[in-house]
Amino acid sequence: MKKLESITLQILFFFYCFLLVLLIFEKNITIPFWLKPIGRMHPLILHFPITLIVLLVILNFFKTKIDIETYKQINRFLVLFTAFTTIIATIMGLFLSLESSTTNLMNIHKWLGIGLCCLIYFLVFIKKEYIYKTVLYIAFIGVLFTGHYGAGLTHGANFITEPLTKAEHKEITLDTPIYLGFIKPIIDTKCVGCHNPEKKKGDLDMSSFEKIKLGGKNGEIWVSENPNKSTLLKRAHLPLEHKEHMPPEGKKQLTKEEINLLTAWIKQGANEKLTINQLPKKDSLKALLTNKLKALQKKREFTYSFDFASKKTILALDNPYRTVLQKSPLSPAIEVVIYGRETYKPKFLTDLEKIKNQLVSLNLSYLPINKSSINFISTLKNLEELILNFTDINSNDLQALKSCKNLKVLSLSGTKVNYTITNLLEQLPTLEKVYLWNVSISQDEIIALISKNPNVVFETGFKGSEEKLQLTPPILISKKTVITKDDFVELGHKMPGVEIRYTINDSVPDENSSLYKTPIKIDLKNKKPIKTIAYKNNWLPSTVQNYSFVDKGYTPHTFNLVHQGLNSEFIGEAQNILIDTNKGNSGNAKSSPIWSTFNKENPLNAVAYFKEDAKKIEKIIFSYGIHKQQKKESLHFLEIWGSQGKDKWHLIKRITKPYNMVNKKLQRAKTIEVNVSNSGYPYFKIIAIPHEKEKLYVDQIFFY
């Protein structure tokens, strides 16, 4: 042990002498290229001395709890090891500092680090306990300050205090300069960490508008009124792996919304003083920022006291005539919309008793609801939004809603309410907005309502312009695009009195096309979409909406998976998603309940069992999507196996996909068809393995 200690002390002495030489001749030293990687390992090695100094402090605190001889041996080893790692980290840091120009922040960090290094070396030779403790605690404090200034070098001078200063920012209004309110926060978050007075990568300082205008070694980063020639945007649009992409890979990236905002602002002239109010009325930047400002003003963190409803309950309540949707995976709040006047049953509403604590938004537009329906709604204590547009409800029926003390939005357009509704409104303390389009309330009565309810915004309809508005396209009531040959397709529209015209022969529909009256039976062999358009007097016709349908095929008697996928990526279980007849599109893969998600550690491994239909199965279609953020093919290989008894499996087909770049212009929703005709297997195993770094998004597996 003494021999090892002696060798260590000699090595330490050599390194400290080497450090002294480096400091004396620092200005005359040029680091060769082969030595630069050593310097760049400084951020990796410096964590060792930090941890070891903390351990020495902890050990000193608990000294009395340990046998004295054991303490001495452990303490001596830690002191020597700390001194060794500290001198190594310091020399590496000095190498790294010689690669760039010196700043005040770098100087402070460098000399604090050297001072800390000397203190630790001093600890090696101290014998008296009180001197040892004093030096150790000074070294501990030195670690905090050295680390603080080091973080400033890598992340910006205000990195640690940034969350506090953000909280102090003043409220953004229409008169706040666009740069200060919207552009600067983006630059501070995504750019200043590498481009600041103390760390000017590319000789560029982005800590203030004036310094940004000076540019860097590649010139100005933006060209006023010309986004296409602005270096900032050019580099943001480069592939992530490109060496000139900014921010660099591993750093927080600019979002699509942020890039759009920067583009619009630069196109407008990149003016530091320009405000939203100063923009022309129809300016695209004004529209973008006004919506963003509204979102910022409305953004609140809701903390609900009620628990989550079970996923099983939500899935059971969700059907073609009733959408039941959890607002987000992190919120227990639920939104419900019920469709179809002709098919409506009171049970569709009262079934919601199972989730009445979680229900915060309810849309019953156009439905034949009555007073008993309102009595049920009055039991929804956490309801925040109620939409009753174009129902037959009157003011007296609505009086029961006074128990909905959390109601914020009440929409009564096209109903039979009159001025007596004021009796209810005055008893809803949280009410913020009421919609009263096309109701029997005069202008004078509206003024009286506003006077009695000063905190409520009343929307009474658009007045002044005779310009026609465009209808929205027809909607698919069932929302199902995977159907059987016996299913009917029901179309609808959110506005009453709308004519729906359609074609099923791939021609473009117009006012002379077939008039939709009853649900349509689809010829699945035709494989042509239904094309729809909406017409109404005094309105512009809608755009054409296409609905394509896929044959559901045969449903397995049982369907089991080894892994249920990555639970954070979807709502529901993969076991249900993969055969639930909901087709997806690759753009919404990350957040949609239509997709199940797998990686290499948790691949797709499913077994389907067919009881009576086994001999009918001729092909299996595997449907998956490449998300818009994925640049390469996600599927590595797909295997289809067959078995007579789930014991001996026979490989039917293996398909391998190379790890190639995905063409952005091509459809990213993909299918793979595997022929299994004449196999006669009652059991089929489907194995899908993604490439190493990719996630695999799967929406359906079809059996035909």
HUHU-V657278 format. One record per backbone hydrogen bond with DSSP energy under -0.5 kcal/mol. NH is the residue of the N-H (numbers start at 1). CO is the residue of the C=O. Records with the same first field share a line. If there is no record, write none. Layout:
NH=CO ; CO
This chain:
5=1
6=2
7=3
8=4
9=5
10=6
11=7
12=8
13=9
14=10
15=11
16=12
17=13
18=14
19=15
20=16
21=17
22=18
23=19
24=20
25=21
26=23
28=25
29=26
35=32
36=32 ; 33
37=33
38=35
39=35
40=36
41=38
42=39
44=41
45=41
46=42
47=44
48=45
49=45
50=46
51=47
52=48
53=49
54=50
55=51
56=52
57=53
58=54
59=55
60=56
61=57
62=58
63=60
65=62
66=63
71=67
72=68
73=69
74=70
75=71
76=72
77=73
78=74
79=75
80=76
81=77
82=78
83=79
84=80
85=81
86=82
87=83
88=84
89=85
90=86
91=87
92=88
93=89
94=90
95=91
96=92
97=93
98=94
99=96
100=97
107=103
108=104
109=105
110=106
111=107
112=108
113=109
114=110
115=111
116=112
117=113
118=114
119=115
120=116
121=117
122=118
123=119
124=120 ; 121
125=122
126=122 ; 123
132=128
133=129
134=130
135=131
136=132
137=133
138=134
139=135
140=136
141=137
142=138
143=139
144=140
145=141
146=142
147=143
148=144
149=145
150=146
151=147
152=148
153=149
154=150
155=151
156=152
159=156
162=158
164=161
165=161
166=162
167=163
168=164
169=166
176=173
178=274
181=177
182=178
183=178
184=179
186=182
187=183
188=184
189=185
190=186
191=187
192=187
194=191
195=191
196=199
199=196
201=194 ; 199
203=200
204=201
206=195 ; 204
212=208
213=209
214=210
215=211 ; 212
216=219
217=202
219=216
224=222
225=266
226=223
229=226
230=227
231=229
232=221
233=230
234=230
235=231
236=232
237=233
238=234 ; 235
242=239
245=242
246=235
251=248
259=255
260=256
261=257
262=258
263=259
264=260
265=261
266=262
267=263
268=264
269=265 ; 266
270=265
276=174 ; 176
277=174
278=275
279=276
283=280
287=283
288=284
289=285
290=286
291=287
292=288
293=289
294=290
295=291
296=292
297=293
298=294
299=295
302=300
303=301
304=302
314=310
315=311
316=312
317=313
318=314
319=322
322=319
323=337
324=322
325=323 ; 335
327=333
328=331
331=328
334=358
335=325
336=361
337=323
338=363
339=321
344=340
348=345
349=345 ; 346
350=346
351=347
352=349
353=350
354=351
355=352
356=353
358=355
359=355
360=334 ; 358
361=334
362=385
363=336
364=362 ; 387
366=389
367=364
369=367
374=370
375=371
376=372
377=373
378=374
379=376
380=377
381=379
382=356
383=380
384=360
385=360
386=409
387=362
388=386 ; 411
390=413
391=388
398=394
399=396
400=397
401=398
402=399
403=400
404=401
405=403
407=404
408=384
409=384
410=433
411=386
412=410 ; 435
414=437
415=412
416=393
421=418
422=419
423=420
424=421
425=421
426=422
427=424
428=425
429=427
431=428
432=408
433=408
434=457
435=410
436=434 ; 459
439=436
440=417
441=439
446=442
447=443
448=444
449=445
450=446
451=447
452=448
453=449
456=453
457=432
458=456
459=434 ; 457
460=458
471=540
475=492
477=475 ; 490
478=490
481=479
482=581
483=481 ; 550
487=484
489=520
490=488
491=489
492=475
498=495
499=535
501=499 ; 533
502=514
503=531
506=529
513=510
514=502
516=500
520=489
522=487 ; 520
524=522
526=523
527=523
530=547
531=503 ; 529
532=530 ; 545
533=501
535=499
539=536
540=469
542=534
545=532
547=530
550=481
552=483
554=703
557=609
558=609
560=607
562=605
566=597
567=565
569=566
570=567
572=570
574=564
576=573
577=573
578=574
579=576
580=577
583=581
588=585
589=586
591=588
592=588
595=592
596=698
598=696
599=602
603=600
604=688
605=603
606=686
607=560
608=684
609=558
610=682
616=613
617=613 ; 614
620=674
621=702
622=620 ; 672
623=621 ; 700
624=622 ; 670
625=697
626=668
627=625
628=586
630=627
633=660
636=689
637=689
638=655
639=687
640=653
641=685
642=650
643=683
649=647
650=642
652=640
653=640
655=638
657=636
660=658
662=631
666=663
670=624 ; 668
672=622
674=620
676=618
677=618
679=676
682=643
683=643
684=608
685=641
686=606
687=639 ; 685
688=604
689=637
691=634
694=691
696=598
697=625 ; 695
698=596 ; 696
699=623
700=623
701=578
702=621
704=619
